[in-house]
Amino acid sequence: KVVHIVEGGCGTLLLGSSGLPLQKLEAELNHYAADGWQVVFQVLEMKRFWLFWQREAVIVTLGR
């Protein structure tokens, strides 16, 4: 199973960078952990957002 969580777009436009939503990431991983999934691999990706900005995204691979 693969989970993809992206930094918010409004914060990126207004502040230049807003950071990853760590509470959302934690809640999502805790939800899957309760179902028996565990983190196998994680990568942080920088994506281009519109013209000048970049957004961070976390891609987490889960396994049983």
mmCIF file of the N, C-alpha and C atoms, coordinates in Angstrom:
data_MODEL
# 
_entry.id   MODEL 
# 
loop_
_atom_site.group_PDB 
_atom_site.id 
_atom_site.type_symbol 
_atom_site.label_atom_id 
_atom_site.label_alt_id 
_atom_site.label_comp_id 
_atom_site.label_asym_id 
_atom_site.label_entity_id 
_atom_site.label_seq_id 
_atom_site.pdbx_PDB_ins_code 
_atom_site.Cartn_x 
_atom_site.Cartn_y 
_atom_site.Cartn_z 
_atom_site.occupancy 
_atom_site.B_iso_or_equiv 
_atom_site.pdbx_formal_charge 
_atom_site.auth_seq_id 
_atom_site.auth_comp_id 
_atom_site.auth_asym_id 
_atom_site.auth_atom_id 
_atom_site.pdbx_PDB_model_num 
ATOM 1   N N  . LYS A 1 1  ? 0.844  -1.163 0.000   1.00 0.00 ? 1  LYS A N  1 
ATOM 2   C CA . LYS A 1 1  ? 0.000  0.000  0.000   1.00 0.00 ? 1  LYS A CA 1 
ATOM 3   C C  . LYS A 1 1  ? 0.893  1.230  0.000   1.00 0.00 ? 1  LYS A C  1 
ATOM 4   N N  . VAL A 1 2  ? 0.504  2.237  -0.752  1.00 0.00 ? 2  VAL A N  1 
ATOM 5   C CA . VAL A 1 2  ? 1.285  3.468  -0.871  1.00 0.00 ? 2  VAL A CA 1 
ATOM 6   C C  . VAL A 1 2  ? 0.434  4.644  -0.404  1.00 0.00 ? 2  VAL A C  1 
ATOM 7   N N  . VAL A 1 3  ? 1.008  5.487  0.459   1.00 0.00 ? 3  VAL A N  1 
ATOM 8   C CA . VAL A 1 3  ? 0.339  6.685  0.963   1.00 0.00 ? 3  VAL A CA 1 
ATOM 9   C C  . VAL A 1 3  ? 1.098  7.900  0.447   1.00 0.00 ? 3  VAL A C  1 
ATOM 10  N N  . HIS A 1 4  ? 0.364  8.862  -0.109  1.00 0.00 ? 4  HIS A N  1 
ATOM 11  C CA . HIS A 1 4  ? 0.964  10.064 -0.688  1.00 0.00 ? 4  HIS A CA 1 
ATOM 12  C C  . HIS A 1 4  ? 0.367  11.274 0.024   1.00 0.00 ? 4  HIS A C  1 
ATOM 13  N N  . ILE A 1 5  ? 1.194  12.049 0.727   1.00 0.00 ? 5  ILE A N  1 
ATOM 14  C CA . ILE A 1 5  ? 0.718  13.224 1.458   1.00 0.00 ? 5  ILE A CA 1 
ATOM 15  C C  . ILE A 1 5  ? 1.512  14.434 0.978   1.00 0.00 ? 5  ILE A C  1 
ATOM 16  N N  . VAL A 1 6  ? 0.777  15.502 0.607   1.00 0.00 ? 6  VAL A N  1 
ATOM 17  C CA . VAL A 1 6  ? 1.377  16.673 -0.038  1.00 0.00 ? 6  VAL A CA 1 
ATOM 18  C C  . VAL A 1 6  ? 1.213  17.910 0.841   1.00 0.00 ? 6  VAL A C  1 
ATOM 19  N N  . GLU A 1 7  ? 2.194  18.779 0.780   1.00 0.00 ? 7  GLU A N  1 
ATOM 20  C CA . GLU A 1 7  ? 2.153  20.083 1.450   1.00 0.00 ? 7  GLU A CA 1 
ATOM 21  C C  . GLU A 1 7  ? 1.004  20.912 0.873   1.00 0.00 ? 7  GLU A C  1 
ATOM 22  N N  . GLY A 1 8  ? 0.380  21.751 1.686   1.00 0.00 ? 8  GLY A N  1 
ATOM 23  C CA . GLY A 1 8  ? -0.738 22.581 1.243   1.00 0.00 ? 8  GLY A CA 1 
ATOM 24  C C  . GLY A 1 8  ? -0.336 23.618 0.208   1.00 0.00 ? 8  GLY A C  1 
ATOM 25  N N  . GLY A 1 9  ? -1.218 23.896 -0.734  1.00 0.00 ? 9  GLY A N  1 
ATOM 26  C CA . GLY A 1 9  ? -0.924 24.837 -1.808  1.00 0.00 ? 9  GLY A CA 1 
ATOM 27  C C  . GLY A 1 9  ? -1.044 26.293 -1.403  1.00 0.00 ? 9  GLY A C  1 
ATOM 28  N N  . CYS A 1 10 ? -2.008 26.628 -0.532  1.00 0.00 ? 10 CYS A N  1 
ATOM 29  C CA . CYS A 1 10 ? -2.200 28.029 -0.107  1.00 0.00 ? 10 CYS A CA 1 
ATOM 30  C C  . CYS A 1 10 ? -0.991 28.544 0.664   1.00 0.00 ? 10 CYS A C  1 
ATOM 31  N N  . GLY A 1 11 ? -0.467 27.745 1.566   1.00 0.00 ? 11 GLY A N  1 
ATOM 32  C CA . GLY A 1 11 ? 0.708  28.158 2.329   1.00 0.00 ? 11 GLY A CA 1 
ATOM 33  C C  . GLY A 1 11 ? 1.926  28.318 1.447   1.00 0.00 ? 11 GLY A C  1 
ATOM 34  N N  . THR A 1 12 ? 2.015  27.495 0.425   1.00 0.00 ? 12 THR A N  1 
ATOM 35  C CA . THR A 1 12 ? 3.136  27.596 -0.508  1.00 0.00 ? 12 THR A CA 1 
ATOM 36  C C  . THR A 1 12 ? 3.073  28.914 -1.271  1.00 0.00 ? 12 THR A C  1 
ATOM 37  N N  . LEU A 1 13 ? 1.869  29.294 -1.723  1.00 0.00 ? 13 LEU A N  1 
ATOM 38  C CA . LEU A 1 13 ? 1.724  30.544 -2.464  1.00 0.00 ? 13 LEU A CA 1 
ATOM 39  C C  . LEU A 1 13 ? 1.947  31.764 -1.580  1.00 0.00 ? 13 LEU A C  1 
ATOM 40  N N  . LEU A 1 14 ? 1.377  31.755 -0.378  1.00 0.00 ? 14 LEU A N  1 
ATOM 41  C CA . LEU A 1 14 ? 1.444  32.939 0.486   1.00 0.00 ? 14 LEU A CA 1 
ATOM 42  C C  . LEU A 1 14 ? 2.769  33.074 1.223   1.00 0.00 ? 14 LEU A C  1 
ATOM 43  N N  . LEU A 1 15 ? 3.308  31.952 1.701   1.00 0.00 ? 15 LEU A N  1 
ATOM 44  C CA . LEU A 1 15 ? 4.507  31.993 2.535   1.00 0.00 ? 15 LEU A CA 1 
ATOM 45  C C  . LEU A 1 15 ? 5.768  31.527 1.825   1.00 0.00 ? 15 LEU A C  1 
ATOM 46  N N  . GLY A 1 16 ? 5.614  30.958 0.640   1.00 0.00 ? 16 GLY A N  1 
ATOM 47  C CA . GLY A 1 16 ? 6.768  30.423 -0.068  1.00 0.00 ? 16 GLY A CA 1 
ATOM 48  C C  . GLY A 1 16 ? 7.003  28.963 0.254   1.00 0.00 ? 16 GLY A C  1 
ATOM 49  N N  . SER A 1 17 ? 6.696  28.571 1.476   1.00 0.00 ? 17 SER A N  1 
ATOM 50  C CA . SER A 1 17 ? 6.810  27.181 1.909   1.00 0.00 ? 17 SER A CA 1 
ATOM 51  C C  . SER A 1 17 ? 6.055  27.044 3.220   1.00 0.00 ? 17 SER A C  1 
ATOM 52  N N  . SER A 1 18 ? 5.214  26.022 3.313   1.00 0.00 ? 18 SER A N  1 
ATOM 53  C CA . SER A 1 18 ? 4.424  25.883 4.534   1.00 0.00 ? 18 SER A CA 1 
ATOM 54  C C  . SER A 1 18 ? 4.766  24.623 5.314   1.00 0.00 ? 18 SER A C  1 
ATOM 55  N N  . GLY A 1 19 ? 5.504  23.715 4.748   1.00 0.00 ? 19 GLY A N  1 
ATOM 56  C CA . GLY A 1 19 ? 5.859  22.482 5.448   1.00 0.00 ? 19 GLY A CA 1 
ATOM 57  C C  . GLY A 1 19 ? 4.801  21.413 5.285   1.00 0.00 ? 19 GLY A C  1 
ATOM 58  N N  . LEU A 1 20 ? 5.182  20.216 5.587   1.00 0.00 ? 20 LEU A N  1 
ATOM 59  C CA . LEU A 1 20 ? 4.264  19.086 5.472   1.00 0.00 ? 20 LEU A CA 1 
ATOM 60  C C  . LEU A 1 20 ? 3.251  19.094 6.611   1.00 0.00 ? 20 LEU A C  1 
ATOM 61  N N  . PRO A 1 21 ? 2.046  18.617 6.351   1.00 0.00 ? 21 PRO A N  1 
ATOM 62  C CA . PRO A 1 21 ? 1.047  18.517 7.416   1.00 0.00 ? 21 PRO A CA 1 
ATOM 63  C C  . PRO A 1 21 ? 1.353  17.314 8.312   1.00 0.00 ? 21 PRO A C  1 
ATOM 64  N N  . LEU A 1 22 ? 2.181  17.521 9.325   1.00 0.00 ? 22 LEU A N  1 
ATOM 65  C CA . LEU A 1 22 ? 2.661  16.414 10.156  1.00 0.00 ? 22 LEU A CA 1 
ATOM 66  C C  . LEU A 1 22 ? 1.549  15.738 10.943  1.00 0.00 ? 22 LEU A C  1 
ATOM 67  N N  . GLN A 1 23 ? 0.549  16.505 11.382  1.00 0.00 ? 23 GLN A N  1 
ATOM 68  C CA . GLN A 1 23 ? -0.558 15.897 12.121  1.00 0.00 ? 23 GLN A CA 1 
ATOM 69  C C  . GLN A 1 23 ? -1.368 14.980 11.219  1.00 0.00 ? 23 GLN A C  1 
ATOM 70  N N  . LYS A 1 24 ? -1.569 15.381 9.969   1.00 0.00 ? 24 LYS A N  1 
ATOM 71  C CA . LYS A 1 24 ? -2.281 14.538 9.011   1.00 0.00 ? 24 LYS A CA 1 
ATOM 72  C C  . LYS A 1 24 ? -1.478 13.275 8.721   1.00 0.00 ? 24 LYS A C  1 
ATOM 73  N N  . LEU A 1 25 ? -0.166 13.428 8.548   1.00 0.00 ? 25 LEU A N  1 
ATOM 74  C CA . LEU A 1 25 ? 0.707  12.289 8.297   1.00 0.00 ? 25 LEU A CA 1 
ATOM 75  C C  . LEU A 1 25 ? 0.665  11.313 9.468   1.00 0.00 ? 25 LEU A C  1 
ATOM 76  N N  . GLU A 1 26 ? 0.751  11.845 10.686  1.00 0.00 ? 26 GLU A N  1 
ATOM 77  C CA . GLU A 1 26 ? 0.719  11.003 11.882  1.00 0.00 ? 26 GLU A CA 1 
ATOM 78  C C  . GLU A 1 26 ? -0.614 10.276 12.016  1.00 0.00 ? 26 GLU A C  1 
ATOM 79  N N  . ALA A 1 27 ? -1.717 10.983 11.783  1.00 0.00 ? 27 ALA A N  1 
ATOM 80  C CA . ALA A 1 27 ? -3.039 10.366 11.882  1.00 0.00 ? 27 ALA A CA 1 
ATOM 81  C C  . ALA A 1 27 ? -3.212 9.263  10.845  1.00 0.00 ? 27 ALA A C  1 
ATOM 82  N N  . GLU A 1 28 ? -2.744 9.514  9.639   1.00 0.00 ? 28 GLU A N  1 
ATOM 83  C CA . GLU A 1 28 ? -2.855 8.527  8.558   1.00 0.00 ? 28 GLU A CA 1 
ATOM 84  C C  . GLU A 1 28 ? -2.043 7.268  8.873   1.00 0.00 ? 28 GLU A C  1 
ATOM 85  N N  . LEU A 1 29 ? -0.795 7.463  9.334   1.00 0.00 ? 29 LEU A N  1 
ATOM 86  C CA . LEU A 1 29 ? 0.050  6.314  9.659   1.00 0.00 ? 29 LEU A CA 1 
ATOM 87  C C  . LEU A 1 29 ? -0.485 5.547  10.865  1.00 0.00 ? 29 LEU A C  1 
ATOM 88  N N  . ASN A 1 30 ? -1.010 6.252  11.869  1.00 0.00 ? 30 ASN A N  1 
ATOM 89  C CA . ASN A 1 30 ? -1.602 5.576  13.023  1.00 0.00 ? 30 ASN A CA 1 
ATOM 90  C C  . ASN A 1 30 ? -2.824 4.761  12.622  1.00 0.00 ? 30 ASN A C  1 
ATOM 91  N N  . HIS A 1 31 ? -3.611 5.284  11.691  1.00 0.00 ? 31 HIS A N  1 
ATOM 92  C CA . HIS A 1 31 ? -4.786 4.559  11.195  1.00 0.00 ? 31 HIS A CA 1 
ATOM 93  C C  . HIS A 1 31 ? -4.375 3.242  10.532  1.00 0.00 ? 31 HIS A C  1 
ATOM 94  N N  . TYR A 1 32 ? -3.370 3.298  9.679   1.00 0.00 ? 32 TYR A N  1 
ATOM 95  C CA . TYR A 1 32 ? -2.909 2.083  9.003   1.00 0.00 ? 32 TYR A CA 1 
ATOM 96  C C  . TYR A 1 32 ? -2.204 1.136  9.967   1.00 0.00 ? 32 TYR A C  1 
ATOM 97  N N  . ALA A 1 33 ? -1.481 1.679  10.942  1.00 0.00 ? 33 ALA A N  1 
ATOM 98  C CA . ALA A 1 33 ? -0.802 0.837  11.938  1.00 0.00 ? 33 ALA A CA 1 
ATOM 99  C C  . ALA A 1 33 ? -1.815 0.061  12.771  1.00 0.00 ? 33 ALA A C  1 
ATOM 100 N N  . ALA A 1 34 ? -2.952 0.667  13.059  1.00 0.00 ? 34 ALA A N  1 
ATOM 101 C CA . ALA A 1 34 ? -4.004 -0.023 13.809  1.00 0.00 ? 34 ALA A CA 1 
ATOM 102 C C  . ALA A 1 34 ? -4.571 -1.195 13.011  1.00 0.00 ? 34 ALA A C  1 
ATOM 103 N N  . ASP A 1 35 ? -4.496 -1.117 11.682  1.00 0.00 ? 35 ASP A N  1 
ATOM 104 C CA . ASP A 1 35 ? -4.965 -2.210 10.821  1.00 0.00 ? 35 ASP A CA 1 
ATOM 105 C C  . ASP A 1 35 ? -3.879 -3.243 10.545  1.00 0.00 ? 35 ASP A C  1 
ATOM 106 N N  . GLY A 1 36 ? -2.688 -3.066 11.119  1.00 0.00 ? 36 GLY A N  1 
ATOM 107 C CA . GLY A 1 36 ? -1.624 -4.050 10.967  1.00 0.00 ? 36 GLY A CA 1 
ATOM 108 C C  . GLY A 1 36 ? -0.567 -3.704 9.931   1.00 0.00 ? 36 GLY A C  1 
ATOM 109 N N  . TRP A 1 37 ? -0.622 -2.531 9.333   1.00 0.00 ? 37 TRP A N  1 
ATOM 110 C CA . TRP A 1 37 ? 0.378  -2.117 8.349   1.00 0.00 ? 37 TRP A CA 1 
ATOM 111 C C  . TRP A 1 37 ? 1.571  -1.499 9.058   1.00 0.00 ? 37 TRP A C  1 
ATOM 112 N N  . GLN A 1 38 ? 2.753  -1.609 8.443   1.00 0.00 ? 38 GLN A N  1 
ATOM 113 C CA . GLN A 1 38 ? 3.950  -0.972 8.979   1.00 0.00 ? 38 GLN A CA 1 
ATOM 114 C C  . GLN A 1 38 ? 4.738  -0.323 7.844   1.00 0.00 ? 38 GLN A C  1 
ATOM 115 N N  . VAL A 1 39 ? 5.504  0.707  8.185   1.00 0.00 ? 39 VAL A N  1 
ATOM 116 C CA . VAL A 1 39 ? 6.266  1.462  7.184   1.00 0.00 ? 39 VAL A CA 1 
ATOM 117 C C  . VAL A 1 39 ? 7.435  0.619  6.697   1.00 0.00 ? 39 VAL A C  1 
ATOM 118 N N  . VAL A 1 40 ? 7.536  0.486  5.373   1.00 0.00 ? 40 VAL A N  1 
ATOM 119 C CA . VAL A 1 40 ? 8.633  -0.252 4.749   1.00 0.00 ? 40 VAL A CA 1 
ATOM 120 C C  . VAL A 1 40 ? 9.647  0.721  4.152   1.00 0.00 ? 40 VAL A C  1 
ATOM 121 N N  . PHE A 1 41 ? 9.149  1.765  3.505   1.00 0.00 ? 41 PHE A N  1 
ATOM 122 C CA . PHE A 1 41 ? 10.028 2.720  2.823   1.00 0.00 ? 41 PHE A CA 1 
ATOM 123 C C  . PHE A 1 41 ? 9.344  4.081  2.798   1.00 0.00 ? 41 PHE A C  1 
ATOM 124 N N  . GLN A 1 42 ? 10.160 5.141  2.846   1.00 0.00 ? 42 GLN A N  1 
ATOM 125 C CA . GLN A 1 42 ? 9.625  6.498  2.822   1.00 0.00 ? 42 GLN A CA 1 
ATOM 126 C C  . GLN A 1 42 ? 10.558 7.377  2.009   1.00 0.00 ? 42 GLN A C  1 
ATOM 127 N N  . VAL A 1 43 ? 9.987  8.238  1.189   1.00 0.00 ? 43 VAL A N  1 
ATOM 128 C CA . VAL A 1 43 ? 10.797 9.160  0.394   1.00 0.00 ? 43 VAL A CA 1 
ATOM 129 C C  . VAL A 1 43 ? 10.144 10.544 0.424   1.00 0.00 ? 43 VAL A C  1 
ATOM 130 N N  . LEU A 1 44 ? 10.979 11.576 0.467   1.00 0.00 ? 44 LEU A N  1 
ATOM 131 C CA . LEU A 1 44 ? 10.515 12.961 0.432   1.00 0.00 ? 44 LEU A CA 1 
ATOM 132 C C  . LEU A 1 44 ? 10.773 13.491 -0.969  1.00 0.00 ? 44 LEU A C  1 
ATOM 133 N N  . GLU A 1 45 ? 9.740  14.015 -1.597  1.00 0.00 ? 45 GLU A N  1 
ATOM 134 C CA . GLU A 1 45 ? 9.833  14.456 -2.984  1.00 0.00 ? 45 GLU A CA 1 
ATOM 135 C C  . GLU A 1 45 ? 9.552  15.955 -3.060  1.00 0.00 ? 45 GLU A C  1 
ATOM 136 N N  . MET A 1 46 ? 10.290 16.654 -3.878  1.00 0.00 ? 46 MET A N  1 
ATOM 137 C CA . MET A 1 46 ? 10.047 18.076 -4.136  1.00 0.00 ? 46 MET A CA 1 
ATOM 138 C C  . MET A 1 46 ? 9.416  18.193 -5.520  1.00 0.00 ? 46 MET A C  1 
ATOM 139 N N  . LYS A 1 47 ? 8.189  18.728 -5.558  1.00 0.00 ? 47 LYS A N  1 
ATOM 140 C CA . LYS A 1 47 ? 7.469  18.877 -6.822  1.00 0.00 ? 47 LYS A CA 1 
ATOM 141 C C  . LYS A 1 47 ? 7.392  20.351 -7.201  1.00 0.00 ? 47 LYS A C  1 
ATOM 142 N N  . ARG A 1 48 ? 7.426  20.611 -8.469  1.00 0.00 ? 48 ARG A N  1 
ATOM 143 C CA . ARG A 1 48 ? 7.254  21.985 -8.949  1.00 0.00 ? 48 ARG A CA 1 
ATOM 144 C C  . ARG A 1 48 ? 5.779  22.354 -8.821  1.00 0.00 ? 48 ARG A C  1 
ATOM 145 N N  . PHE A 1 49 ? 5.516  23.557 -8.317  1.00 0.00 ? 49 PHE A N  1 
ATOM 146 C CA . PHE A 1 49 ? 4.149  24.034 -8.122  1.00 0.00 ? 49 PHE A CA 1 
ATOM 147 C C  . PHE A 1 49 ? 3.995  25.350 -8.861  1.00 0.00 ? 49 PHE A C  1 
ATOM 148 N N  . TRP A 1 50 ? 3.167  25.378 -9.864  1.00 0.00 ? 50 TRP A N  1 
ATOM 149 C CA . TRP A 1 50 ? 2.955  26.510 -10.742 1.00 0.00 ? 50 TRP A CA 1 
ATOM 150 C C  . TRP A 1 50 ? 4.265  26.951 -11.371 1.00 0.00 ? 50 TRP A C  1 
ATOM 151 N N  . LEU A 1 51 ? 4.648  28.207 -11.237 1.00 0.00 ? 51 LEU A N  1 
ATOM 152 C CA . LEU A 1 51 ? 5.802  28.682 -11.991 1.00 0.00 ? 51 LEU A CA 1 
ATOM 153 C C  . LEU A 1 51 ? 7.090  28.705 -11.167 1.00 0.00 ? 51 LEU A C  1 
ATOM 154 N N  . PHE A 1 52 ? 7.062  29.319 -9.987  1.00 0.00 ? 52 PHE A N  1 
ATOM 155 C CA . PHE A 1 52 ? 8.285  29.529 -9.221  1.00 0.00 ? 52 PHE A CA 1 
ATOM 156 C C  . PHE A 1 52 ? 8.391  28.692 -7.956  1.00 0.00 ? 52 PHE A C  1 
ATOM 157 N N  . TRP A 1 53 ? 7.298  28.134 -7.483  1.00 0.00 ? 53 TRP A N  1 
ATOM 158 C CA . TRP A 1 53 ? 7.274  27.499 -6.173  1.00 0.00 ? 53 TRP A CA 1 
ATOM 159 C C  . TRP A 1 53 ? 7.506  26.002 -6.260  1.00 0.00 ? 53 TRP A C  1 
ATOM 160 N N  . GLN A 1 54 ? 7.878  25.434 -5.124  1.00 0.00 ? 54 GLN A N  1 
ATOM 161 C CA . GLN A 1 54 ? 8.025  23.981 -5.009  1.00 0.00 ? 54 GLN A CA 1 
ATOM 162 C C  . GLN A 1 54 ? 7.248  23.509 -3.797  1.00 0.00 ? 54 GLN A C  1 
ATOM 163 N N  . ARG A 1 55 ? 6.673  22.308 -3.907  1.00 0.00 ? 55 ARG A N  1 
ATOM 164 C CA . ARG A 1 55 ? 5.934  21.711 -2.792  1.00 0.00 ? 55 ARG A CA 1 
ATOM 165 C C  . ARG A 1 55 ? 6.579  20.398 -2.421  1.00 0.00 ? 55 ARG A C  1 
ATOM 166 N N  . GLU A 1 56 ? 6.565  20.105 -1.120  1.00 0.00 ? 56 GLU A N  1 
ATOM 167 C CA . GLU A 1 56 ? 7.077  18.827 -0.642  1.00 0.00 ? 56 GLU A CA 1 
ATOM 168 C C  . GLU A 1 56 ? 5.945  17.811 -0.624  1.00 0.00 ? 56 GLU A C  1 
ATOM 169 N N  . ALA A 1 57 ? 6.301  16.573 -0.853  1.00 0.00 ? 57 ALA A N  1 
ATOM 170 C CA . ALA A 1 57 ? 5.356  15.472 -0.746  1.00 0.00 ? 57 ALA A CA 1 
ATOM 171 C C  . ALA A 1 57 ? 6.085  14.289 -0.127  1.00 0.00 ? 57 ALA A C  1 
ATOM 172 N N  . VAL A 1 58 ? 5.370  13.546 0.697   1.00 0.00 ? 58 VAL A N  1 
ATOM 173 C CA . VAL A 1 58 ? 5.923  12.336 1.303   1.00 0.00 ? 58 VAL A CA 1 
ATOM 174 C C  . VAL A 1 58 ? 5.217  11.148 0.673   1.00 0.00 ? 58 VAL A C  1 
ATOM 175 N N  . ILE A 1 59 ? 6.002  10.199 0.206   1.00 0.00 ? 59 ILE A N  1 
ATOM 176 C CA . ILE A 1 59 ? 5.456  8.953  -0.319  1.00 0.00 ? 59 ILE A CA 1 
ATOM 177 C C  . ILE A 1 59 ? 5.916  7.846  0.617   1.00 0.00 ? 59 ILE A C  1 
ATOM 178 N N  . VAL A 1 60 ? 4.953  7.196  1.258   1.00 0.00 ? 60 VAL A N  1 
ATOM 179 C CA . VAL A 1 60 ? 5.237  6.159  2.246   1.00 0.00 ? 60 VAL A CA 1 
ATOM 180 C C  . VAL A 1 60 ? 4.714  4.834  1.710   1.00 0.00 ? 60 VAL A C  1 
ATOM 181 N N  . THR A 1 61 ? 5.572  3.823  1.708   1.00 0.00 ? 61 THR A N  1 
ATOM 182 C CA . THR A 1 61 ? 5.173  2.480  1.308   1.00 0.00 ? 61 THR A CA 1 
ATOM 183 C C  . THR A 1 61 ? 4.960  1.653  2.568   1.00 0.00 ? 61 THR A C  1 
ATOM 184 N N  . LEU A 1 62 ? 3.795  1.021  2.655   1.00 0.00 ? 62 LEU A N  1 
ATOM 185 C CA . LEU A 1 62 ? 3.436  0.216  3.819   1.00 0.00 ? 62 LEU A CA 1 
ATOM 186 C C  . LEU A 1 62 ? 3.390  -1.258 3.439   1.00 0.00 ? 62 LEU A C  1 
ATOM 187 N N  . GLY A 1 63 ? 3.720  -2.110 4.385   1.00 0.00 ? 63 GLY A N  1 
ATOM 188 C CA . GLY A 1 63 ? 3.662  -3.558 4.174   1.00 0.00 ? 63 GLY A CA 1 
ATOM 189 C C  . GLY A 1 63 ? 3.151  -4.242 5.423   1.00 0.00 ? 63 GLY A C  1 
ATOM 190 N N  . ARG A 1 64 ? 2.758  -5.487 5.277   1.00 0.00 ? 64 ARG A N  1 
ATOM 191 C CA . ARG A 1 64 ? 2.265  -6.251 6.430   1.00 0.00 ? 64 ARG A CA 1 
ATOM 192 C C  . ARG A 1 64 ? 3.308  -7.214 6.913   1.00 0.00 ? 64 ARG A C  1 
# 
